[in-house]
Amino acid sequence: MRYLLLFLLFFSSLFANNTRTFTDISGKTINLPEHITRIYGSAPPITFMLYVIDDAPLIGVNFPQTNKDNSDGEKFLSKHFMSLPVLGGWHGNNTPNLEAIIAVKPDVIVTWDTPLLNEKTSKDLARINIPALKVNIDDSRNYPEVFRYLGKVMHKEERANQLANMAQNYLDELKNFVATVPEQERTKVYYAEGDFGLQTECDVSFHSEPLTLAGGNLVHKCIQNSVIGLQEVSFEQVLIYAPDVIIVQNPAFYKTIFTDKKWTMLKAVQTKRVYLVPKSPFNWTDRPPSFMRIIGAHWIASKLYPTRYPFKIQEKVRAFYQLFFGVALSDEDLKTYFDL
């Protein structure tokens, strides 16, 4: 009997050593394999985070890697990532292909904790028997902590800590800079989205967060009521807002704004303080709202406060891309891919 107990204890210890326990932001505890070899992100912001920590375990993406809001992946991203199948995800008005996710057998699903998605995500996850962890990235200031957490999950602590440290440093620099700009001197900024520039985001939306992190005074004040955002406005509203700067998402709209008779009535257009958001390899501000917001917020600050911004934005971008994507940007790259 004694030997039998020792035998059982030995094997139970082996089993315990092959699993690890994690608690997510909601307080849920799950057991995961010691080594994660197959991982799925429930939405693009999560998938992009997993990619820069370690793309090897990724088994799918949420939408095609090349699209209107994210570009030049063939230059900046790995061949493995560019060849991954599209499994969908819980983001915007989209839902994943649950059968396809089950078929590729992820060890864990990492989900986006946001009030506008949680109910739908939870209902779908209850239908499949796959461990899931929830992380919150609505607030960019959470990124350093989430990088470190996912680094532990993926056994990539050193890499994740490097990313977290740069993210924290960039966020701290921006916070300290913005604190030097008095509230009454904050630049009025309009975030132009859609084919005609007449969709935008609320000033307190996670979609517009990079603009507020950069010290911008967003002119459209409202409360976000859907995960997709894209609040409709009229040109007359924009005219009344009289923004000093316009940040544009749509390249086609950007090409016409300087010659459109209506838009040229605006001071921001007249002074050519209209800027197109960079999208290589992922969108710098939104669509999706990923960790790229960290460098995007610096870029916006350099546009809102060109004489006050205390850093060389080109150097910030070079360092960011070297660490996050392993890409050494040339001067030509900075001209070709980014409005710096």
LUMGU-365267 format. One record per residue (C-alpha): x, y, z; residue in three letters. Coordinates in nm, 4 decimals. Last residue first. Layout:
N
<pt east="X" north="Y" up="Z" fidren="ala"/>
...
% end
This chain:
340
<pt east="0.6966" north="6.2148" up="-4.0350" fidren="leu"/>
<pt east="0.4121" north="6.0906" up="-4.2540" fidren="asp"/>
<pt east="0.5192" north="5.7265" up="-4.2568" fidren="phe"/>
<pt east="0.5727" north="5.4521" up="-4.5134" fidren="tyr"/>
<pt east="0.7791" north="5.6056" up="-4.7917" fidren="thr"/>
<pt east="0.9596" north="5.8879" up="-4.6119" fidren="lys"/>
<pt east="1.0522" north="5.6834" up="-4.3036" fidren="leu"/>
<pt east="1.1441" north="5.3905" up="-4.5233" fidren="asp"/>
<pt east="1.3751" north="5.6133" up="-4.7284" fidren="glu"/>
<pt east="1.5579" north="5.7217" up="-4.4137" fidren="asp"/>
<pt east="1.6090" north="5.3530" up="-4.3390" fidren="ser"/>
<pt east="1.4121" north="5.1538" up="-4.0823" fidren="leu"/>
<pt east="1.5809" north="4.8608" up="-3.9090" fidren="ala"/>
<pt east="1.3096" north="4.5977" up="-3.8618" fidren="val"/>
<pt east="1.2919" north="4.3554" up="-3.5684" fidren="gly"/>
<pt east="0.9190" north="4.4203" up="-3.5413" fidren="phe"/>
<pt east="0.8687" north="4.5441" up="-3.1840" fidren="phe"/>
<pt east="1.2278" north="4.6297" up="-3.0965" fidren="leu"/>
<pt east="1.3559" north="4.7793" up="-3.4210" fidren="gln"/>
<pt east="1.0179" north="4.9282" up="-3.5008" fidren="tyr"/>
<pt east="1.0017" north="5.1206" up="-3.1735" fidren="phe"/>
<pt east="1.3621" north="5.2414" up="-3.1955" fidren="ala"/>
<pt east="1.3119" north="5.3743" up="-3.5483" fidren="arg"/>
<pt east="0.9796" north="5.5391" up="-3.4588" fidren="val"/>
<pt east="1.1230" north="5.7226" up="-3.1571" fidren="lys"/>
<pt east="1.4235" north="5.8351" up="-3.3622" fidren="glu"/>
<pt east="1.1994" north="5.9759" up="-3.6349" fidren="gln"/>
<pt east="0.9841" north="6.1495" up="-3.3726" fidren="ile"/>
<pt east="1.2763" north="6.3502" up="-3.2448" fidren="lys"/>
<pt east="1.1637" north="6.4335" up="-2.8927" fidren="phe"/>
<pt east="1.0604" north="6.7475" up="-2.7006" fidren="pro"/>
<pt east="0.7204" north="6.8193" up="-2.8612" fidren="tyr"/>
<pt east="0.6824" north="7.1940" up="-2.8027" fidren="arg"/>
<pt east="0.7413" north="7.3482" up="-3.1459" fidren="thr"/>
<pt east="0.5477" north="7.0824" up="-3.3389" fidren="pro"/>
<pt east="0.2678" north="7.0598" up="-3.0796" fidren="tyr"/>
<pt east="-0.0295" north="6.8873" up="-3.2437" fidren="leu"/>
<pt east="0.1830" north="6.7142" up="-3.5068" fidren="lys"/>
<pt east="0.4534" north="6.5847" up="-3.2701" fidren="ser"/>
<pt east="0.1770" north="6.4856" up="-3.0268" fidren="ala"/>
<pt east="0.0125" north="6.2826" up="-3.3042" fidren="ile"/>
<pt east="0.3361" north="6.0911" up="-3.3704" fidren="trp"/>
<pt east="0.3805" north="6.0225" up="-2.9993" fidren="his"/>
<pt east="0.0218" north="5.8952" up="-2.9787" fidren="ala"/>
<pt east="0.0845" north="5.6695" up="-3.2770" fidren="gly"/>
<pt east="0.3925" north="5.5197" up="-3.1118" fidren="ile"/>
<pt east="0.1788" north="5.4005" up="-2.8209" fidren="ile"/>
<pt east="-0.1333" north="5.3535" up="-3.0319" fidren="arg"/>
<pt east="0.0567" north="5.0777" up="-3.2156" fidren="met"/>
<pt east="-0.0313" north="4.8626" up="-2.9114" fidren="phe"/>
<pt east="-0.3652" north="4.8009" up="-3.0871" fidren="ser"/>
<pt east="-0.6857" north="4.9945" up="-3.1522" fidren="pro"/>
<pt east="-0.7800" north="4.8070" up="-3.4738" fidren="pro"/>
<pt east="-0.8882" north="4.9995" up="-3.6717" fidren="arg"/>
<pt east="-0.7198" north="5.2610" up="-3.4516" fidren="asp"/>
<pt east="-0.4234" north="5.4895" up="-3.4010" fidren="thr"/>
<pt east="-0.1053" north="5.3657" up="-3.5692" fidren="trp"/>
<pt east="-0.2750" north="5.1142" up="-3.7989" fidren="asn"/>
<pt east="-0.0670" north="4.7991" up="-3.8364" fidren="phe"/>
<pt east="0.2204" north="4.7260" up="-4.0743" fidren="pro"/>
<pt east="0.2402" north="5.0045" up="-4.1767" fidren="ser"/>
<pt east="-0.0790" north="5.2080" up="-4.1320" fidren="lys"/>
<pt east="0.0345" north="5.5705" up="-4.0941" fidren="pro"/>
<pt east="-0.2544" north="5.8121" up="-4.0113" fidren="val"/>
<pt east="-0.2917" north="6.0919" up="-4.2671" fidren="leu"/>
<pt east="-0.2317" north="6.4439" up="-4.1358" fidren="tyr"/>
<pt east="-0.4130" north="6.7759" up="-4.1847" fidren="val"/>
<pt east="-0.2405" north="7.0866" up="-4.0543" fidren="arg"/>
<pt east="-0.2186" north="7.2341" up="-4.4013" fidren="lys"/>
<pt east="-0.2787" north="7.5920" up="-4.2741" fidren="thr"/>
<pt east="-0.5877" north="7.6267" up="-4.4933" fidren="gln"/>
<pt east="-0.6978" north="7.2746" up="-4.4088" fidren="val"/>
<pt east="-0.6764" north="7.3322" up="-4.0318" fidren="ala"/>
<pt east="-0.8443" north="7.6717" up="-4.0715" fidren="lys"/>
<pt east="-1.1517" north="7.5161" up="-4.2295" fidren="leu"/>
<pt east="-1.3181" north="7.6670" up="-4.5359" fidren="met"/>
<pt east="-1.0963" north="7.4406" up="-4.7452" fidren="thr"/>
<pt east="-1.3228" north="7.1553" up="-4.6372" fidren="trp"/>
<pt east="-1.6210" north="7.2907" up="-4.8305" fidren="lys"/>
<pt east="-1.4363" north="7.3740" up="-5.1514" fidren="lys"/>
<pt east="-1.2663" north="7.0339" up="-5.1663" fidren="asp"/>
<pt east="-0.9118" north="7.0816" up="-5.2964" fidren="thr"/>
<pt east="-0.7126" north="7.0161" up="-4.9778" fidren="phe"/>
<pt east="-0.9521" north="6.7441" up="-4.8590" fidren="ile"/>
<pt east="-0.9346" north="6.5393" up="-5.1761" fidren="thr"/>
<pt east="-0.6283" north="6.3206" up="-5.1258" fidren="lys"/>
<pt east="-0.7048" north="6.2761" up="-4.7533" fidren="tyr"/>
<pt east="-1.0491" north="6.1399" up="-4.8404" fidren="phe"/>
<pt east="-0.8897" north="5.8677" up="-5.0532" fidren="ala"/>
<pt east="-0.6324" north="5.7911" up="-4.7803" fidren="pro"/>
<pt east="-0.9035" north="5.7364" up="-4.5112" fidren="asn"/>
<pt east="-0.7878" north="5.7719" up="-4.1498" fidren="gln"/>
<pt east="-0.7424" north="6.1487" up="-4.1176" fidren="val"/>
<pt east="-0.6195" north="6.3540" up="-3.8201" fidren="ile"/>
<pt east="-0.7421" north="6.7138" up="-3.8493" fidren="ile"/>
<pt east="-0.5691" north="6.9958" up="-3.6612" fidren="val"/>
<pt east="-0.6792" north="7.3415" up="-3.5410" fidren="asp"/>
<pt east="-1.0416" north="7.2308" up="-3.5308" fidren="pro"/>
<pt east="-1.3238" north="7.4774" up="-3.6064" fidren="ala"/>
<pt east="-1.5929" north="7.2833" up="-3.4112" fidren="tyr"/>
<pt east="-1.8595" north="7.4920" up="-3.5871" fidren="ile"/>
<pt east="-1.7288" north="7.3813" up="-3.9271" fidren="leu"/>
<pt east="-1.7175" north="7.0212" up="-3.8054" fidren="val"/>
<pt east="-2.0817" north="7.0470" up="-3.7026" fidren="gln"/>
<pt east="-2.1741" north="7.1966" up="-4.0404" fidren="glu"/>
<pt east="-1.9949" north="6.9065" up="-4.2092" fidren="phe"/>
<pt east="-2.2389" north="6.6738" up="-4.0381" fidren="ser"/>
<pt east="-2.1468" north="6.4033" up="-3.7897" fidren="val"/>
<pt east="-2.1908" north="6.0247" up="-3.7751" fidren="glu"/>
<pt east="-2.0153" north="5.8403" up="-3.4908" fidren="gln"/>
<pt east="-1.7780" north="5.5680" up="-3.6102" fidren="leu"/>
<pt east="-1.7636" north="5.3575" up="-3.2906" fidren="gly"/>
<pt east="-1.7317" north="4.9833" up="-3.3589" fidren="ile"/>
<pt east="-1.7820" north="4.8734" up="-2.9988" fidren="val"/>
<pt east="-2.1089" north="5.0625" up="-2.9748" fidren="ser"/>
<pt east="-2.2392" north="5.3395" up="-2.7476" fidren="asn"/>
<pt east="-1.9382" north="5.5721" up="-2.7201" fidren="gln"/>
<pt east="-2.0248" north="5.8746" up="-2.5047" fidren="ile"/>
<pt east="-2.0034" north="6.2232" up="-2.6559" fidren="cys"/>
<pt east="-1.7849" north="6.5301" up="-2.7089" fidren="lys"/>
<pt east="-1.6574" north="6.5840" up="-3.0634" fidren="his"/>
<pt east="-1.3841" north="6.8499" up="-3.0472" fidren="val"/>
<pt east="-1.1061" north="6.6316" up="-2.9187" fidren="leu"/>
<pt east="-0.8631" north="6.8481" up="-2.7206" fidren="asn"/>
<pt east="-0.5359" north="6.6749" up="-2.8004" fidren="gly"/>
<pt east="-0.2732" north="6.6033" up="-2.5391" fidren="gly"/>
<pt east="-0.1129" north="6.3089" up="-2.7171" fidren="ala"/>
<pt east="-0.2880" north="6.0649" up="-2.4863" fidren="leu"/>
<pt east="-0.6122" north="6.2331" up="-2.5955" fidren="thr"/>
<pt east="-0.5394" north="6.1682" up="-2.9630" fidren="leu"/>
<pt east="-0.4202" north="5.8147" up="-2.8957" fidren="pro"/>
<pt east="-0.7500" north="5.7416" up="-2.7111" fidren="glu"/>
<pt east="-0.9776" north="5.8058" up="-3.0085" fidren="ser"/>
<pt east="-1.0947" north="5.4473" up="-3.0538" fidren="his"/>
<pt east="-1.1011" north="5.3922" up="-2.6765" fidren="phe"/>
<pt east="-1.3821" north="5.6493" up="-2.6761" fidren="ser"/>
<pt east="-1.3842" north="5.9455" up="-2.4333" fidren="val"/>
<pt east="-1.3632" north="6.2216" up="-2.6977" fidren="asp"/>
<pt east="-1.6249" north="6.0422" up="-2.9040" fidren="cys"/>
<pt east="-1.5112" north="5.9158" up="-3.2416" fidren="glu"/>
<pt east="-1.5545" north="6.0345" up="-3.6008" fidren="thr"/>
<pt east="-1.7504" north="5.9828" up="-3.9206" fidren="gln"/>
<pt east="-1.7846" north="6.2725" up="-4.1604" fidren="leu"/>
<pt east="-1.4469" north="6.2460" up="-4.3316" fidren="gly"/>
<pt east="-1.6097" north="6.1616" up="-4.6651" fidren="phe"/>
<pt east="-1.5069" north="5.7996" up="-4.7093" fidren="asp"/>
<pt east="-1.5049" north="5.7349" up="-4.3357" fidren="gly"/>
<pt east="-1.2982" north="5.8815" up="-4.0556" fidren="glu"/>
<pt east="-1.1862" north="6.2304" up="-3.9555" fidren="ala"/>
<pt east="-1.0560" north="6.2790" up="-3.5989" fidren="tyr"/>
<pt east="-1.0942" north="6.6510" up="-3.5234" fidren="tyr"/>
<pt east="-0.8364" north="6.8230" up="-3.3060" fidren="val"/>
<pt east="-0.8390" north="7.1357" up="-3.0903" fidren="lys"/>
<pt east="-0.4862" north="7.1915" up="-2.9575" fidren="thr"/>
<pt east="-0.4533" north="7.2205" up="-2.5794" fidren="arg"/>
<pt east="-0.3636" north="7.5750" up="-2.4704" fidren="glu"/>
<pt east="-0.6451" north="7.6166" up="-2.2174" fidren="gln"/>
<pt east="-0.5484" north="7.2862" up="-2.0551" fidren="glu"/>
<pt east="-0.1891" north="7.4004" up="-2.0026" fidren="pro"/>
<pt east="0.0753" north="7.1939" up="-2.1890" fidren="val"/>
<pt east="0.3495" north="7.0770" up="-1.9523" fidren="thr"/>
<pt east="0.1443" north="6.7758" up="-1.8394" fidren="ala"/>
<pt east="0.1413" north="6.6602" up="-2.2033" fidren="val"/>
<pt east="0.5196" north="6.6119" up="-2.1873" fidren="phe"/>
<pt east="0.5166" north="6.4079" up="-1.8674" fidren="asn"/>
<pt east="0.2388" north="6.1839" up="-1.9966" fidren="lys"/>
<pt east="0.4176" north="6.1360" up="-2.3289" fidren="leu"/>
<pt east="0.7448" north="6.0391" up="-2.1669" fidren="glu"/>
<pt east="0.5642" north="5.8028" up="-1.9309" fidren="asp"/>
<pt east="0.3828" north="5.6326" up="-2.2191" fidren="leu"/>
<pt east="0.7059" north="5.5901" up="-2.4173" fidren="tyr"/>
<pt east="0.8880" north="5.4481" up="-2.1152" fidren="asn"/>
<pt east="0.6033" north="5.2132" up="-2.0279" fidren="gln"/>
<pt east="0.5863" north="5.0783" up="-2.3841" fidren="ala"/>
<pt east="0.9647" north="5.0408" up="-2.3949" fidren="met"/>
<pt east="0.9646" north="4.8482" up="-2.0671" fidren="asn"/>
<pt east="0.6689" north="4.6321" up="-2.1670" fidren="ala"/>
<pt east="0.8327" north="4.5300" up="-2.4951" fidren="leu"/>
<pt east="1.1562" north="4.4331" up="-2.3193" fidren="gln"/>
<pt east="0.9580" north="4.2573" up="-2.0464" fidren="asn"/>
<pt east="0.7703" north="4.0560" up="-2.3085" fidren="ala"/>
<pt east="1.0953" north="3.9365" up="-2.4658" fidren="arg"/>
<pt east="1.2410" north="3.8310" up="-2.1324" fidren="glu"/>
<pt east="0.9195" north="3.6661" up="-2.0121" fidren="glu"/>
<pt east="0.8594" north="3.4535" up="-2.3201" fidren="lys"/>
<pt east="0.7107" north="3.1465" up="-2.1520" fidren="his"/>
<pt east="0.3845" north="3.2072" up="-2.3413" fidren="met"/>
<pt east="0.1665" north="3.2592" up="-2.0324" fidren="val"/>
<pt east="0.4453" north="3.4481" up="-1.8579" fidren="lys"/>
<pt east="0.4951" north="3.6780" up="-2.1563" fidren="gly"/>
<pt east="0.1190" north="3.7250" up="-2.1706" fidren="leu"/>
<pt east="0.1266" north="3.8749" up="-1.8207" fidren="tyr"/>
<pt east="0.4301" north="4.0915" up="-1.8967" fidren="arg"/>
<pt east="0.2708" north="4.2318" up="-2.2132" fidren="phe"/>
<pt east="-0.0535" north="4.2873" up="-2.0217" fidren="val"/>
<pt east="0.1238" north="4.4928" up="-1.7523" fidren="glu"/>
<pt east="0.3011" north="4.7112" up="-2.0085" fidren="pro"/>
<pt east="-0.0191" north="4.7510" up="-2.2129" fidren="tyr"/>
<pt east="-0.2478" north="4.8702" up="-1.9360" fidren="asn"/>
<pt east="-0.1670" north="5.2373" up="-1.9984" fidren="arg"/>
<pt east="-0.3180" north="5.1896" up="-2.3434" fidren="ser"/>
<pt east="-0.6636" north="5.1745" up="-2.1835" fidren="asp"/>
<pt east="-0.9031" north="4.9448" up="-2.3684" fidren="asp"/>
<pt east="-0.6334" north="4.6790" up="-2.3273" fidren="ile"/>
<pt east="-0.7956" north="4.4478" up="-2.0731" fidren="asn"/>
<pt east="-0.6976" north="4.0808" up="-2.0690" fidren="val"/>
<pt east="-0.9193" north="3.7676" up="-2.0543" fidren="lys"/>
<pt east="-0.7891" north="3.4107" up="-2.0542" fidren="leu"/>
<pt east="-0.9639" north="3.1200" up="-2.2268" fidren="ala"/>
<pt east="-0.9342" north="2.7421" up="-2.1953" fidren="pro"/>
<pt east="-1.1117" north="2.5539" up="-2.4779" fidren="ile"/>
<pt east="-1.4267" north="2.3428" up="-2.4340" fidren="asn"/>
<pt east="-1.6542" north="2.5213" up="-2.6781" fidren="ile"/>
<pt east="-2.0108" north="2.6459" up="-2.6296" fidren="arg"/>
<pt east="-1.9321" north="2.8570" up="-2.3238" fidren="ala"/>
<pt east="-1.6843" north="3.0485" up="-2.5389" fidren="leu"/>
<pt east="-1.9705" north="3.1697" up="-2.7573" fidren="asp"/>
<pt east="-2.1736" north="3.3055" up="-2.4654" fidren="lys"/>
<pt east="-1.8682" north="3.4664" up="-2.3055" fidren="ser"/>
<pt east="-1.7673" north="3.6459" up="-2.6267" fidren="thr"/>
<pt east="-2.1169" north="3.7868" up="-2.6805" fidren="lys"/>
<pt east="-2.1418" north="3.9186" up="-2.3241" fidren="glu"/>
<pt east="-1.7874" north="4.0552" up="-2.3128" fidren="asn"/>
<pt east="-1.7879" north="4.2603" up="-2.6333" fidren="leu"/>
<pt east="-1.9095" north="4.6109" up="-2.5423" fidren="leu"/>
<pt east="-1.7834" north="4.5834" up="-2.1858" fidren="pro"/>
<pt east="-1.4232" north="4.5218" up="-2.3013" fidren="thr"/>
<pt east="-1.1993" north="4.2354" up="-2.1937" fidren="asp"/>
<pt east="-1.0327" north="4.1163" up="-2.5126" fidren="trp"/>
<pt east="-0.9801" north="3.7401" up="-2.5199" fidren="thr"/>
<pt east="-0.6755" north="3.5119" up="-2.5195" fidren="val"/>
<pt east="-0.7690" north="3.1613" up="-2.6349" fidren="ile"/>
<pt east="-0.5610" north="2.8729" up="-2.5015" fidren="val"/>
<pt east="-0.4115" north="2.5408" up="-2.6097" fidren="asp"/>
<pt east="-0.5623" north="2.6004" up="-2.9537" fidren="pro"/>
<pt east="-0.7029" north="2.2967" up="-3.1364" fidren="lys"/>
<pt east="-0.7097" north="2.3943" up="-3.5062" fidren="val"/>
<pt east="-1.0496" north="2.2225" up="-3.5511" fidren="ala"/>
<pt east="-1.2060" north="2.3967" up="-3.2516" fidren="ile"/>
<pt east="-1.1237" north="2.7341" up="-3.4053" fidren="ile"/>
<pt east="-1.2685" north="2.6299" up="-3.7427" fidren="ala"/>
<pt east="-1.5910" north="2.5131" up="-3.5765" fidren="glu"/>
<pt east="-1.6173" north="2.8383" up="-3.3827" fidren="leu"/>
<pt east="-1.5881" north="3.0556" up="-3.6937" fidren="asn"/>
<pt east="-1.5486" north="3.3880" up="-3.5214" fidren="pro"/>
<pt east="-1.7955" north="3.6761" up="-3.4896" fidren="thr"/>
<pt east="-1.7725" north="4.0217" up="-3.6436" fidren="asn"/>
<pt east="-1.9665" north="4.3420" up="-3.5782" fidren="asn"/>
<pt east="-1.6632" north="4.5158" up="-3.4316" fidren="gly"/>
<pt east="-1.4476" north="4.2481" up="-3.2729" fidren="his"/>
<pt east="-1.4999" north="3.8902" up="-3.1561" fidren="trp"/>
<pt east="-1.2911" north="3.6934" up="-3.4021" fidren="gly"/>
<pt east="-1.2506" north="3.5582" up="-3.7528" fidren="gly"/>
<pt east="-1.0483" north="3.2454" up="-3.8274" fidren="leu"/>
<pt east="-0.8403" north="3.3843" up="-4.1155" fidren="val"/>
<pt east="-0.5613" north="3.1380" up="-4.1935" fidren="pro"/>
<pt east="-0.1968" north="3.2262" up="-4.1221" fidren="leu"/>
<pt east="0.0318" north="3.2925" up="-4.4201" fidren="ser"/>
<pt east="0.1280" north="3.6506" up="-4.3327" fidren="met"/>
<pt east="0.2086" north="3.5474" up="-3.9761" fidren="phe"/>
<pt east="0.4434" north="3.2699" up="-4.0861" fidren="his"/>
<pt east="0.6092" north="3.4910" up="-4.3471" fidren="lys"/>
<pt east="0.6964" north="3.7342" up="-4.0678" fidren="ser"/>
<pt east="0.5839" north="4.0971" up="-4.0678" fidren="leu"/>
<pt east="0.7395" north="4.4285" up="-4.1738" fidren="phe"/>
<pt east="0.7875" north="4.4119" up="-4.5496" fidren="lys"/>
<pt east="0.5087" north="4.1698" up="-4.6447" fidren="glu"/>
<pt east="0.2840" north="4.3431" up="-4.3926" fidren="gly"/>
<pt east="0.2850" north="4.6597" up="-4.6015" fidren="asp"/>
<pt east="-0.0699" north="4.7564" up="-4.4937" fidren="ser"/>
<pt east="-0.3307" north="4.7817" up="-4.2192" fidren="asn"/>
<pt east="-0.6522" north="4.9876" up="-4.2450" fidren="asp"/>
<pt east="-0.7610" north="4.9092" up="-4.6009" fidren="lys"/>
<pt east="-0.6632" north="4.5438" up="-4.5745" fidren="asn"/>
<pt east="-0.3583" north="4.3171" up="-4.5811" fidren="thr"/>
<pt east="-0.3441" north="4.0639" up="-4.2969" fidren="gln"/>
<pt east="-0.6907" north="3.9356" up="-4.3793" fidren="pro"/>
<pt east="-0.9075" north="3.9331" up="-4.0642" fidren="phe"/>
<pt east="-0.8947" north="3.7664" up="-3.7243" fidren="asn"/>
<pt east="-0.5666" north="3.5789" up="-3.7564" fidren="val"/>
<pt east="-0.4782" north="3.2137" up="-3.7051" fidren="gly"/>
<pt east="-0.2634" north="2.9518" up="-3.5328" fidren="ile"/>
<pt east="-0.0172" north="3.1705" up="-3.3445" fidren="leu"/>
<pt east="0.2403" north="2.9585" up="-3.1568" fidren="pro"/>
<pt east="0.5406" north="3.0865" up="-3.3625" fidren="ala"/>
<pt east="0.4455" north="3.4571" up="-3.3529" fidren="asp"/>
<pt east="0.6243" north="3.5338" up="-3.0286" fidren="asp"/>
<pt east="0.5865" north="3.8528" up="-2.8237" fidren="ile"/>
<pt east="0.5244" north="4.0715" up="-3.1298" fidren="val"/>
<pt east="0.2594" north="3.8340" up="-3.2621" fidren="tyr"/>
<pt east="0.0788" north="3.7883" up="-2.9306" fidren="leu"/>
<pt east="0.0252" north="4.1621" up="-2.9129" fidren="met"/>
<pt east="-0.1023" north="4.1715" up="-3.2711" fidren="phe"/>
<pt east="-0.3460" north="3.8890" up="-3.1941" fidren="thr"/>
<pt east="-0.4814" north="4.0762" up="-2.8926" fidren="ile"/>
<pt east="-0.5457" north="4.3992" up="-3.0853" fidren="pro"/>
<pt east="-0.6879" north="4.1919" up="-3.3748" fidren="pro"/>
<pt east="-0.9535" north="4.0092" up="-3.1698" fidren="ala"/>
<pt east="-0.9940" north="3.6682" up="-3.0009" fidren="ser"/>
<pt east="-0.6241" north="3.5849" up="-3.0068" fidren="gly"/>
<pt east="-0.5436" north="3.2172" up="-3.0661" fidren="tyr"/>
<pt east="-0.2564" north="3.0111" up="-2.9255" fidren="ile"/>
<pt east="-0.0983" north="2.6772" up="-3.0147" fidren="arg"/>
<pt east="0.2356" north="2.5641" up="-2.8672" fidren="thr"/>
<pt east="0.1883" north="2.6752" up="-2.5071" fidren="ile"/>
<pt east="0.4387" north="2.4911" up="-2.2879" fidren="his"/>
<pt east="0.3444" north="2.3992" up="-1.9315" fidren="glu"/>
<pt east="-0.0103" north="2.3345" up="-2.0479" fidren="pro"/>
<pt east="-0.2758" north="2.5653" up="-1.9035" fidren="leu"/>
<pt east="-0.4967" north="2.5465" up="-1.5965" fidren="asn"/>
<pt east="-0.7583" north="2.8162" up="-1.5482" fidren="ile"/>
<pt east="-0.8525" north="3.0650" up="-1.2768" fidren="thr"/>
<pt east="-1.1165" north="3.3349" up="-1.3329" fidren="lys"/>
<pt east="-1.0598" north="3.6561" up="-1.1411" fidren="gly"/>
<pt east="-1.1944" north="3.8771" up="-1.4212" fidren="ser"/>
<pt east="-0.8431" north="4.0050" up="-1.4991" fidren="ile"/>
<pt east="-0.7125" north="3.6517" up="-1.5513" fidren="asp"/>
<pt east="-0.5821" north="3.3960" up="-1.3026" fidren="thr"/>
<pt east="-0.3262" north="3.1475" up="-1.4282" fidren="phe"/>
<pt east="-0.2393" north="2.7931" up="-1.3210" fidren="thr"/>
<pt east="0.0354" north="2.5918" up="-1.4860" fidren="arg"/>
<pt east="0.0358" north="2.2355" up="-1.6140" fidren="thr"/>
<pt east="0.3003" north="1.9715" up="-1.6799" fidren="asn"/>
<pt east="0.4445" north="1.9941" up="-1.3285" fidren="asn"/>
<pt east="0.1078" north="1.9053" up="-1.1822" fidren="ala"/>
<pt east="0.0901" north="1.5909" up="-1.3946" fidren="phe"/>
<pt east="0.4371" north="1.4828" up="-1.2840" fidren="leu"/>
<pt east="0.3415" north="1.5509" up="-0.9228" fidren="ser"/>
<pt east="0.0332" north="1.3321" up="-0.9636" fidren="ser"/>
<pt east="0.2539" north="1.0584" up="-1.1046" fidren="phe"/>
<pt east="0.4883" north="1.0596" up="-0.8082" fidren="phe"/>
<pt east="0.2046" north="1.0816" up="-0.5577" fidren="leu"/>
<pt east="0.0383" north="0.7794" up="-0.7175" fidren="leu"/>
<pt east="0.3586" north="0.5730" up="-0.7011" fidren="phe"/>
<pt east="0.4248" north="0.6781" up="-0.3421" fidren="leu"/>
<pt east="0.0708" north="0.5740" up="-0.2514" fidren="leu"/>
<pt east="0.1176" north="0.2368" up="-0.4239" fidren="leu"/>
<pt east="0.4480" north="0.1826" up="-0.2465" fidren="tyr"/>
<pt east="0.2813" north="0.2355" up="0.0917" fidren="arg"/>
<pt east="0.0000" north="0.0000" up="0.0000" fidren="met"/>
% end
